[in-house]
Amino acid sequence: MAAERELQFISERFREFYAERSIETPREMERREFGFIPFGAKMMFRHISFSTPEALRRYLIENAPAHVYYSSAYYENPEAEMERKGWLGADLIFDIDADHIETPCKAE
């Protein structure tokens, strides 16, 4: 029960954050797929798209997810299942995980 109250408290803080601040959206957001993981959940809700920054902001305020993701790819129909999305292209992204690189300061 205490864990539920903690999740509710954190969720409310996220909701306040999104309600009080402007949100920077990705370029061509209407062509991207968004995914969300709610607080306390282990599964992502995917295949969601937004036509305007305000629609995304409303979703974030109403749902206050713990994690927010968007695709590097652009689609004709980002809300569709994968085989029906209609891939248009993608941003080039490098994800370099430095946690596996040995450094002198790693032990600190």
C-alpha positions, 0 to 999 in steps of 0.5 A, spaced: 500 500 500 505 504 501 508 503 494 502 505 491 502 511 495 509 513 492 507 511 485 501 516 486 505 521 489 511 521 483 505 520 478 502 527 480 509 530 480 510 528 473 503 531 471 504 537 475 511 538 471 508 537 464 502 542 466 507 547 468 512 547 462 513 547 455 515 541 452 520 540 446 517 536 441 521 532 435 522 534 428 516 532 424 512 529 430 506 527 426 510 522 423 513 519 429 511 513 433 511 514 440 511 509 446 510 510 453 511 506 460 506 508 466 508 508 473 508 501 476 508 498 469 513 493 465 510 494 458 510 499 453 504 502 450 506 503 443 503 505 436 501 512 438 502 518 434 500 526 435 498 531 430 500 537 434 505 538 440 498 540 444 495 533 443 502 530 446 502 535 452 495 533 453 496 526 453 502 527 458 498 531 463 492 526 463 497 520 463 503 522 467 507 516 464 514 514 467 517 513 460 516 517 454 519 514 447 519 516 440 521 513 434 527 515 430 524 513 424 518 517 420 512 513 418 506 515 413 501 512 419 505 512 425 499 509 429 499 503 425 502 496 426 509 495 424 507 492 417 502 498 416 506 504 418 509 505 411 516 507 413 519 514 410 526 514 413 529 515 419 534 520 423 541 517 424 543 516 431 549 513 435 548 510 441 555 509 445 554 506 451 560 508 455 559 504 461 563 498 458 569 502 457 574 502 463 576 509 466 580 510 472 574 514 475 570 508 474 571 506 481 569 512 484 
